[in-house]
Amino acid sequence: MRRGLVRWTPLEMSKWDPFEEISRMQDRLSQLFSELSPLGEMKSFDTLSPMVDIQDKDKEIVVKADMPGVDKKDVEIDIKNNVLYINANTHREKEEEKEGYVLHERAFSRFARTISLPSDVMAEGAKAKLEDGVLTINIPKAEIEEKKKILIE
């Protein structure tokens, strides 16, 4: 981002790009808000949407979601009407004591994702595990009855 005085030339007028102007304005606003925040790097009140991989296997759907820094006790998983709901809340505290002062910071993050599953599933047999920041959910597919032809007499 350029600051200060810039020499004006007539050629500069013909090169004005409104998208560049918007980008510079966004950068400046982001910088202003980060300067005003008392929590610095620890600020985090946004809801994060984890990246997911979905595999449709023969008898189950496998969903893998990236959830770094989340403890398994903080994760909620629900399945209703073939829609998977993943929610997690994290809480971090940082305390730093130095000569003459104590710094105590807190940060809260929320992960949430809603996924429409590609086929009918049974929530009862679902299994989940959280390892190395990756949540893996195995959901069995619902048994689909074979269509029976009805003969007309």
C-alpha positions in Angstrom: 0.0 0.0 0.0 1.5 3.4 -1.0 1.4 6.3 1.4 2.5 9.9 1.3 2.6 12.2 -1.7 2.7 10.8 -5.2 3.6 12.8 -8.3 0.6 13.3 -10.5 1.0 12.9 -14.2 -1.7 13.1 -16.9 -1.1 9.4 -17.8 -2.1 8.4 -14.3 -5.6 9.7 -14.9 -6.2 7.4 -17.8 -5.0 4.4 -15.8 -7.4 4.8 -12.9 -8.9 1.4 -12.0 -12.0 1.4 -9.7 -11.3 -2.1 -8.5 -7.8 -1.2 -7.4 -9.3 1.8 -5.5 -11.8 -0.5 -3.8 -9.0 -3.0 -2.9 -6.9 -0.2 -1.4 -9.9 1.0 0.6 -10.5 -2.5 1.9 -6.8 -2.8 2.9 -6.9 0.5 4.8 -10.2 -0.4 6.6 -8.8 -3.8 7.6 -5.7 -2.1 9.0 -7.8 0.4 10.9 -9.9 -2.3 12.5 -6.9 -4.4 13.5 -5.3 -1.3 15.1 -8.5 -0.6 17.1 -8.8 -4.2 18.4 -7.5 -4.6 22.0 -7.0 -8.3 21.6 -4.5 -8.2 18.7 -3.9 -11.7 17.3 -6.2 -13.4 19.9 -9.3 -11.8 18.5 -11.7 -14.3 16.9 -15.4 -14.1 17.0 -16.2 -15.4 13.6 -17.8 -18.7 12.7 -15.4 -20.7 10.7 -16.6 -23.1 8.1 -14.3 -26.2 8.0 -13.2 -27.6 4.7 -14.7 -31.1 4.1 -14.2 -34.1 1.9 -17.2 -36.3 1.2 -16.8 -39.9 -0.1 -19.8 -41.9 -1.3 -18.8 -45.5 -0.8 -20.9 -48.7 -1.3 -22.5 -49.0 2.1 -21.5 -45.7 3.8 -20.8 -42.0 3.4 -17.5 -40.8 4.8 -17.1 -37.1 5.7 -13.8 -35.6 6.8 -13.7 -32.1 8.2 -10.6 -30.0 9.1 -11.0 -28.8 12.7 -7.6 -27.7 14.0 -7.3 -26.9 17.7 -10.7 -28.4 18.5 -11.1 -30.9 21.4 -13.5 -33.8 20.8 -15.6 -32.8 23.8 -16.4 -29.5 22.1 -17.8 -31.1 18.9 -21.5 -31.7 18.3 -22.7 -33.8 15.3 -26.3 -34.2 14.3 -28.0 -35.9 11.4 -31.6 -35.0 10.4 -33.4 -35.6 7.1 -30.1 -36.6 5.4 -28.4 -33.3 6.4 -25.2 -33.4 8.6 -24.7 -30.6 11.1 -21.2 -30.1 12.6 -20.8 -27.5 15.3 -17.8 -26.9 17.7 -16.8 -24.1 20.0 -13.2 -23.5 21.1 -11.9 -21.5 23.9 -8.3 -20.4 24.4 -6.7 -18.5 27.2 -3.3 -17.0 27.3 -1.7 -15.5 30.4 1.7 -13.8 30.3 3.4 -12.3 33.4 6.3 -9.9 32.9 7.9 -7.3 35.0 5.3 -5.0 36.3 2.2 -6.3 34.5 0.0 -9.3 33.7 -1.5 -9.9 30.3 -4.5 -12.2 30.2 -6.2 -12.8 26.8 -9.1 -15.0 25.8 -10.3 -16.1 22.4 -13.4 -17.9 21.3 -13.9 -19.6 17.9 -16.9 -21.4 16.5 -16.9 -24.0 13.7 -20.1 -24.7 11.9 -20.9 -26.6 8.7 -24.2 -28.0 7.3 -23.9 -30.6 4.6 -26.6 -32.2 2.5 -25.7 -35.9 2.1 -25.7 -37.5 -1.3 -27.9 -40.4 -0.3 -30.3 -41.6 2.4 -28.5 -42.5 5.6 -29.1 -44.0 9.0 -28.0 -41.8 11.9 -28.2 -44.7 14.4 -25.1 -46.4 13.1 -22.9 -43.4 12.5 -19.4 -43.2 14.1 -17.0 -40.3 14.5 -13.4 -39.8 15.5 -11.2 -36.7 15.8 -7.5 -37.2 15.2 -4.8 -34.6 14.5 -7.3 -31.9 13.8 -9.4 -34.0 11.3 -12.9 -35.1 12.2 -13.9 -38.3 10.3 -17.6 -39.3 10.3 -18.7 -42.7 8.9 -22.5 -42.8 8.2 -24.1 -46.0 7.0 -26.5 -45.7 4.0 -30.1 -46.6 4.5 -31.3 -49.9 3.1 -33.4 -49.2 0.0 -36.0 -51.8 -0.7 -36.1 -53.3 -4.2 -39.1 -52.1 -6.2 -41.6 -54.9 -6.7 -43.7 -55.0 -9.8 -47.4 -55.5 -9.3 -49.2 -57.4 -11.9 -52.7 -56.3 -12.9 -55.2 -59.0 -13.1 
